Amino acid sequence: MDGQILEHIERNNAERELLDLEISNQRTKRLRSTLATRKMPTRKPKVTTDDKITIPGMSGTLGARILTVSNDIVMNCWNSKYIGYISRNVVIDFNNKAQLKMIGVKLVQLKKYSVDINITSRSIKTFEDILKKARNHNESASCLIRIENYKYQYNERAIKMIYMHILDQIVNKPILFTTTTQKKLSEMSFIVKFWGPVMEQYFDPNVYFVQWGDTKSPYLMHSNIGFKLDLRIVITDINDKEVDVFTGEFASYTATIASKMNRDLLKSVLATKGHLNAILEKMPYIPANKIDKVVLPLIQIMGLSCIVYTMNIIDKKLYTVQKVASFNYPSTLRELKAGSIKKVLDGFALIDATITNVNEMIAEFSRTPTNTLSDLLNGKRKNAGVDPIKIEDYISKIIPCNELEDDSNSNGESDDNDNDDDDDSDDNNDEE
């Protein structure tokens, strides 16, 4: 009897041990599963940058805040991708309200870093006075004849041709400006019929090489960035080297939507950053306090609307994009009377002035001042004491967006997550 009881107890103990083991195994499996799926909290790394710009009420430097935005933003549409990628490149867009809000800075706090460009207007006052009388079709036709008969000075021919081209279209080809026609025109049609002729007249081919139609910048290709640009302007510097100094992107009337706008602007910003880096590398003797004066222009044209931006460096590895002009290609008599052709010419003058300044700065700072004779007389080596700047301390490599190299979706297809009515996505509205 005792043996049976003992055997029964041992059997119960064995079963209990097996049950405990099974429970333990199940608990271990659940714990492992929970650990595998649980998102462990991570401490965000402290972001540091080389710039020293601080803004009252903002923690850290401006560059560090921009990089923080690039780490925090969810890039699920072209508006957020634009902000995300320019922030990764430590670029602040003065007119992108959404980025400024994420950084925690107001446009008024950045006023001291605004670009100031002095221009010489090439508009012809006689023509502007004539156009003020263009109140109807007959009077505008008479204005065209008066401008055609104008005896221009030696440097006014190109400007006269621009006035004639635009006025002739409004007087004799008004169908070009109807909504029906505008919707039919392709991106290339807008270039060929409107923007191409006036830009070719304004930018002297003896000085500027204007390259149209999906070409690649040699510097960007050297940097393994393969996207194509709609417009490039190339100059030859004092050292007889070609330099990309200007880029632009175009869109048709029907492609004028938020996703296309942000995608094209991102492409131009990244390309201009690369070109700005290349230009600064040509200036080994530029003083540090002159670096922010090296300003490159870029444009964005959608249909008949144009915006001119600039890019420069305001501190070590901290770039800015700033809107400096916006204007429309004239399409009505009331625009002509209001001086719209002058606005176009002044916008082009901004581009011309920045390019001229860049070319002059390359000539000034690409070579060291020659002190050979005085140095030798004083027992020094030639040009002693003239040390080049470490330009790598001020520029940073482009962090590319690989989606820009796929042009299959660059003609205006809508991104479902882009909202045209979202105030924060309006990159081109100034914040008061």
C-alpha positions as CSV (number, residue, x, y, z in Angstrom):
1,M,0.0,0.0,0.0
2,D,2.8,2.4,0.9
3,G,4.5,1.6,-2.3
4,Q,1.5,2.5,-4.4
5,I,1.1,5.8,-2.5
6,L,4.8,6.7,-3.0
7,E,4.5,5.8,-6.7
8,H,1.4,8.0,-7.0
9,I,3.2,10.9,-5.3
10,E,6.2,10.6,-7.6
11,R,4.0,10.5,-10.7
12,N,2.2,13.6,-9.5
13,N,5.5,15.4,-8.8
14,A,6.8,14.5,-12.3
15,E,3.6,15.8,-13.9
16,R,3.8,19.0,-11.9
17,E,7.4,19.5,-13.0
18,L,6.5,19.0,-16.6
19,L,3.6,21.4,-16.2
20,D,5.9,24.0,-14.5
21,L,8.4,23.6,-17.3
22,E,5.7,24.0,-20.0
23,I,4.5,27.2,-18.2
24,S,8.0,28.5,-18.0
25,N,8.7,27.8,-21.7
26,Q,5.5,29.6,-22.7
27,R,6.4,32.6,-20.5
28,T,9.8,32.7,-22.1
29,K,8.4,32.6,-25.6
30,R,5.9,35.4,-24.7
31,L,8.7,37.5,-23.3
32,R,10.9,37.0,-26.3
33,S,8.0,37.9,-28.6
34,T,7.3,41.0,-26.6
35,L,10.9,42.1,-26.7
36,A,11.1,41.5,-30.4
37,T,8.1,43.6,-31.2
38,R,8.4,46.3,-28.6
39,K,9.8,49.6,-29.8
40,M,12.5,50.4,-27.3
41,P,12.8,54.0,-26.4
42,T,15.9,55.6,-27.9
43,R,17.5,58.8,-26.8
44,K,17.9,61.2,-29.7
45,P,21.6,62.0,-30.3
46,K,22.7,65.5,-29.6
47,V,22.9,67.4,-32.9
48,T,26.0,69.6,-33.4
49,T,27.1,71.8,-36.3
50,D,29.9,74.1,-37.2
51,D,27.9,77.3,-37.3
52,K,27.7,79.8,-34.4
53,I,24.4,81.6,-35.3
54,T,22.1,81.7,-32.3
55,I,18.6,83.1,-32.2
56,P,17.0,84.5,-29.0
57,G,14.6,82.0,-27.6
58,M,16.0,79.1,-29.6
59,S,18.1,76.4,-28.1
60,G,21.3,75.5,-29.9
61,T,22.6,77.0,-33.1
62,L,20.5,77.7,-36.2
63,G,22.3,74.9,-38.1
64,A,21.7,72.4,-35.3
65,R,18.0,73.2,-35.3
66,I,17.8,72.7,-39.1
67,L,19.5,69.3,-38.8
68,T,17.0,68.4,-36.0
69,V,14.2,69.1,-38.4
70,S,15.7,66.7,-40.9
71,N,15.7,64.0,-38.2
72,D,12.2,64.6,-37.0
73,I,10.2,65.2,-40.2
74,V,8.2,62.3,-41.8
75,M,8.8,62.6,-45.6
76,N,5.6,61.3,-47.1
77,C,5.0,63.9,-49.8
78,W,7.0,66.3,-51.9
79,N,6.3,69.2,-49.5
80,S,7.8,67.3,-46.6
81,K,10.5,65.8,-48.8
82,Y,11.5,69.3,-49.8
83,I,11.8,70.4,-46.2
84,G,13.5,67.2,-45.2
85,Y,16.2,67.2,-47.9
86,I,17.1,70.8,-47.7
87,S,17.3,70.5,-43.9
88,R,19.6,67.5,-44.3
89,N,21.8,69.7,-46.4
90,V,21.6,72.4,-43.7
91,V,19.7,74.8,-46.0
92,I,17.1,77.2,-44.6
93,D,14.5,78.5,-47.0
94,F,13.6,82.0,-45.7
95,N,10.2,81.8,-47.4
96,N,9.1,78.3,-46.4
97,K,6.8,79.0,-43.5
98,A,6.6,75.3,-42.5
99,Q,10.3,74.8,-42.2
100,L,10.7,78.1,-40.2
101,K,8.0,76.9,-37.9
102,M,9.7,73.6,-37.3
103,I,13.0,75.3,-36.7
104,G,11.4,77.7,-34.3
105,V,12.4,80.9,-36.0
106,K,10.6,83.8,-37.5
107,L,11.5,85.5,-40.8
108,V,12.0,88.9,-39.0
109,Q,14.7,87.3,-36.9
110,L,16.6,86.4,-40.0
111,K,16.5,89.9,-41.5
112,K,20.2,90.6,-40.8
113,Y,21.1,87.7,-43.1
114,S,19.0,88.9,-46.1
115,V,20.7,89.2,-49.4
116,D,21.0,92.7,-50.8
117,I,21.5,93.0,-54.6
118,N,22.0,96.3,-56.3
119,I,20.8,96.3,-59.9
120,T,20.8,98.7,-62.9
121,S,17.4,98.5,-64.6
122,R,17.7,98.1,-68.4
123,S,14.1,99.0,-69.1
124,I,13.6,101.9,-71.5
125,K,11.6,104.8,-70.0
126,T,10.4,105.9,-73.4
127,F,8.8,102.5,-74.0
128,E,7.2,102.5,-70.5
129,D,5.6,105.9,-71.2
130,I,4.4,104.7,-74.6
131,L,2.8,101.6,-73.1
132,K,0.8,103.6,-70.6
133,K,-1.4,104.7,-73.5
134,A,-2.2,101.0,-74.5
135,R,-5.9,101.2,-73.4
136,N,-7.3,99.0,-76.2
137,H,-6.3,97.0,-79.2
138,N,-5.9,99.8,-81.6
139,E,-3.9,102.0,-79.2
140,S,-1.7,99.0,-78.3
141,A,-1.1,98.4,-82.1
142,S,0.0,102.0,-82.4
143,C,2.3,101.6,-79.4
144,L,3.9,98.6,-81.2
145,I,4.5,100.7,-84.3
146,R,6.1,103.5,-82.2
147,I,8.4,101.0,-80.5
148,E,9.4,99.4,-83.8
149,N,10.3,102.8,-85.2
150,Y,12.4,103.8,-82.1
151,K,16.0,104.5,-82.9
152,Y,17.8,102.6,-80.2
153,Q,21.2,103.2,-78.7
154,Y,24.0,100.7,-79.2
155,N,23.2,98.8,-75.9
156,E,19.4,99.0,-76.2
157,R,18.8,96.7,-79.2
158,A,18.2,93.5,-77.1
159,I,15.8,95.3,-74.8
160,K,13.9,96.8,-77.7
161,M,13.5,93.3,-79.1
162,I,12.0,92.0,-75.8
163,Y,9.5,94.8,-75.7
164,M,8.5,94.1,-79.4
165,H,8.3,90.4,-78.9
166,I,5.9,90.6,-75.9
167,L,3.8,93.4,-77.3
168,D,3.5,91.7,-80.6
169,Q,2.1,88.6,-78.9
170,I,-0.5,90.5,-77.0
171,V,-1.6,92.6,-80.0
172,N,-1.4,90.1,-82.8
173,K,-1.5,86.6,-81.1
174,P,-3.9,87.0,-78.2
175,I,-5.0,83.4,-78.6
176,L,-1.7,82.3,-76.9
177,F,-2.9,83.7,-73.6
178,T,-6.4,82.1,-73.5
179,T,-6.9,79.4,-70.8
180,T,-7.8,76.9,-73.5
181,T,-4.4,77.4,-75.3
182,Q,-2.5,77.6,-72.0
183,K,-3.8,74.2,-71.0
184,K,-2.6,72.7,-74.3
185,L,0.9,74.1,-74.1
186,S,3.6,71.7,-73.0
187,E,6.6,72.7,-70.8
188,M,8.8,73.1,-73.9
189,S,6.1,75.2,-75.6
190,F,6.2,77.7,-72.7
191,I,10.0,77.9,-73.2
192,V,9.9,78.2,-77.0
193,K,7.0,80.7,-77.2
194,F,7.5,82.9,-74.1
195,W,10.5,82.6,-71.8
196,G,13.2,81.4,-74.2
197,P,13.1,84.3,-76.7
198,V,13.2,87.0,-74.0
199,M,16.0,85.3,-72.0
200,E,18.1,84.7,-75.1
201,Q,17.8,88.4,-75.9
202,Y,18.6,89.6,-72.4
203,F,21.6,87.3,-71.7
204,D,24.3,88.1,-74.2
205,P,25.6,84.9,-75.8
206,N,29.0,86.6,-76.0
207,V,29.1,86.5,-72.2
208,Y,26.7,83.7,-71.2
209,F,26.2,80.2,-72.6
210,V,22.5,79.5,-72.1
211,Q,21.8,75.8,-72.1
212,W,18.2,74.6,-72.5
213,G,16.5,71.3,-72.1
214,D,17.4,68.5,-69.7
215,T,21.2,68.7,-69.5
216,K,23.5,67.6,-66.7
217,S,26.0,69.8,-64.9
218,P,29.6,68.5,-65.1
219,Y,30.2,69.3,-61.4
220,L,27.1,67.4,-60.3
221,M,28.1,64.4,-62.4
222,H,31.5,64.5,-60.8
223,S,29.7,64.4,-57.5
224,N,27.7,61.4,-58.6
225,I,24.5,63.4,-58.9
226,G,22.7,62.5,-62.1
227,F,19.5,64.5,-62.4
228,K,18.9,66.8,-65.4
229,L,18.3,70.5,-65.3
230,D,15.9,72.4,-67.6
231,L,18.1,75.5,-67.8
232,R,21.7,76.2,-67.0
233,I,23.8,79.4,-67.6
234,V,27.5,78.8,-67.9
235,I,30.3,81.5,-67.9
236,T,34.0,81.3,-68.6
237,D,36.0,82.6,-65.6
238,I,39.3,84.5,-65.6
239,N,41.2,81.2,-65.7
240,D,39.4,80.2,-68.9
241,K,37.3,77.5,-67.0
242,E,33.6,77.0,-67.5
243,V,31.5,77.6,-64.4
244,D,27.8,76.8,-63.8
245,V,26.4,79.9,-62.2
246,F,22.6,79.6,-62.7
247,T,19.9,77.0,-63.0
248,G,16.2,77.0,-63.5
249,E,13.2,74.6,-63.7
250,F,10.1,75.0,-65.8
251,A,6.5,73.6,-65.7
252,S,3.5,73.9,-67.9
253,Y,0.2,75.5,-66.9
254,T,-1.4,72.1,-66.2
255,A,1.6,70.9,-64.1
256,T,1.4,73.9,-61.8
257,I,0.6,72.0,-58.6
258,A,2.3,71.7,-55.2
259,S,4.1,68.4,-55.8
260,K,5.7,69.6,-59.0
261,M,6.6,73.0,-57.4
262,N,8.4,71.4,-54.4
263,R,10.1,68.7,-56.5
264,D,11.5,71.2,-59.0
265,L,12.6,73.6,-56.3
266,L,14.4,70.9,-54.4
267,K,16.3,69.9,-57.6
268,S,17.3,73.5,-58.2
269,V,18.4,74.1,-54.6
270,L,20.5,70.9,-54.5
271,A,22.1,71.8,-57.8
272,T,22.8,75.3,-56.8
273,K,24.4,74.1,-53.5
274,G,26.8,72.0,-55.6
275,H,27.6,74.9,-58.0
276,L,28.1,77.3,-55.0
277,N,30.6,74.8,-53.5
278,A,32.5,74.5,-56.8
279,I,32.7,78.3,-57.1
280,L,34.0,78.8,-53.6
281,E,36.6,76.2,-54.2
282,K,37.9,78.5,-56.9
283,M,38.5,81.2,-54.4
284,P,41.2,80.0,-52.0
285,Y,42.1,83.6,-51.0
286,I,38.7,84.8,-50.1
287,P,38.4,86.4,-46.6
288,A,36.0,84.6,-44.3
289,N,33.8,87.8,-44.0
290,K,33.3,87.8,-47.8
291,I,32.0,84.3,-48.2
292,D,28.4,85.4,-47.7
293,K,28.7,87.8,-50.6
294,V,29.1,84.9,-53.0
295,V,25.5,84.6,-54.1
296,L,24.1,82.4,-56.8
297,P,20.7,82.8,-58.5
298,L,18.1,80.2,-59.4
299,I,14.6,80.5,-60.9
300,Q,11.4,78.5,-60.9
301,I,9.0,79.1,-63.8
302,M,5.5,77.6,-63.8
303,G,3.4,78.6,-66.8
304,L,3.7,82.4,-67.1
305,S,4.9,82.9,-63.5
306,C,8.5,83.3,-62.4
307,I,10.2,83.4,-59.0
308,V,13.9,84.3,-58.6
309,Y,15.7,82.9,-55.6
310,T,19.3,83.2,-54.4
311,M,21.6,80.9,-52.4
312,N,24.5,81.8,-50.2
313,I,26.4,80.7,-47.1
314,I,25.9,82.8,-43.9
315,D,28.1,80.8,-41.6
316,K,30.1,77.6,-41.6
317,K,28.2,75.0,-43.6
318,L,24.9,76.9,-43.3
319,Y,23.2,77.8,-46.5
320,T,20.2,80.0,-47.2
321,V,17.6,80.1,-50.0
322,Q,15.9,83.5,-50.3
323,K,13.2,84.8,-52.7
324,V,14.3,88.1,-54.2
325,A,11.8,88.7,-57.0
326,S,8.6,87.4,-58.5
327,F,6.9,88.5,-61.8
328,N,4.7,87.3,-64.6
329,Y,5.2,87.2,-68.3
330,P,2.8,89.9,-69.5
331,S,-0.4,88.7,-71.1
332,T,-2.9,91.6,-70.9
333,L,-2.9,95.3,-71.7
334,R,-3.5,96.3,-68.1
335,E,-0.3,94.4,-67.2
336,L,1.6,96.4,-69.8
337,K,0.3,99.7,-68.5
338,A,1.3,98.7,-65.0
339,G,5.0,98.2,-66.0
340,S,5.0,94.4,-66.2
341,I,7.8,94.3,-68.8
342,K,10.0,96.4,-66.6
343,K,9.4,93.9,-63.8
344,V,10.6,91.1,-66.0
345,L,13.7,93.1,-67.0
346,D,14.4,94.0,-63.4
347,G,14.1,90.3,-62.5
348,F,16.6,89.4,-65.1
349,A,18.8,92.2,-63.9
350,L,19.0,90.6,-60.5
351,I,20.2,87.4,-62.1
352,D,22.7,89.3,-64.2
353,A,24.0,91.3,-61.2
354,T,24.7,88.2,-59.1
355,I,26.4,86.4,-61.9
356,T,28.6,89.4,-62.6
357,N,29.5,89.7,-58.9
358,V,30.5,86.0,-58.8
359,N,32.7,86.3,-61.9
360,E,34.4,89.4,-60.4
361,M,35.0,87.6,-57.0
362,I,36.5,84.6,-58.8
363,A,38.9,87.0,-60.5
364,E,39.7,88.8,-57.2
365,F,40.1,85.8,-54.9
366,S,41.4,83.0,-57.1
367,R,44.9,84.3,-56.9
368,T,47.2,85.6,-54.2
369,P,48.4,89.2,-54.3
370,T,51.8,89.4,-55.8
371,N,54.4,90.6,-53.3
372,T,57.4,88.9,-54.9
373,L,59.8,91.9,-55.0
374,S,59.1,93.3,-51.6
375,D,59.3,89.9,-50.0
376,L,62.6,89.1,-51.6
377,L,64.0,92.5,-50.5
378,N,62.9,91.7,-46.9
379,G,64.5,88.3,-47.0
380,K,61.3,86.4,-47.2
381,R,60.1,83.7,-49.5
382,K,57.8,84.9,-52.3
383,N,54.3,85.8,-51.1
384,A,55.1,84.8,-47.5
385,G,52.3,85.1,-45.0
386,V,49.5,84.8,-47.6
387,D,47.7,81.6,-46.5
388,P,44.6,80.2,-48.4
389,I,41.4,79.8,-46.5
390,K,40.2,76.3,-45.6
391,I,37.1,76.5,-47.7
392,E,36.2,72.9,-46.7
393,D,35.3,74.4,-43.3
394,Y,32.5,76.4,-44.9
395,I,31.0,74.1,-47.4
396,S,29.4,70.6,-47.1
397,K,28.7,67.8,-49.6
398,I,25.3,67.5,-51.2
399,I,23.1,64.9,-49.6
400,P,21.1,63.9,-52.7
401,C,17.5,62.8,-53.1
402,N,17.6,59.8,-55.4
403,E,14.0,60.2,-56.5
404,L,15.0,63.4,-58.4
405,E,17.0,61.2,-60.8
406,D,13.9,59.4,-61.9
407,D,12.2,61.9,-64.3
408,S,9.3,59.6,-65.1
409,N,7.1,61.4,-62.6
410,S,8.4,65.0,-63.1
411,N,5.8,66.3,-65.4
412,G,3.2,67.2,-62.9
413,E,1.5,64.0,-61.7
414,S,-0.1,64.7,-58.3
415,D,1.2,63.3,-55.1
416,D,-1.8,62.1,-53.1
417,N,-0.3,63.5,-49.9
418,D,0.4,67.0,-51.2
419,N,-2.4,69.5,-50.3
420,D,-2.5,72.6,-52.4
421,D,-4.7,74.3,-49.8
422,D,-2.3,73.8,-46.9
423,D,-1.0,77.1,-45.8
424,D,2.2,75.6,-44.4
425,S,3.0,74.2,-47.8
426,D,3.0,77.6,-49.5
427,D,6.7,78.1,-49.9
428,N,6.5,81.4,-51.7
429,N,4.5,83.5,-49.3
430,D,6.5,85.9,-47.2
431,E,6.0,85.8,-43.4
432,E,5.4,89.3,-42.1
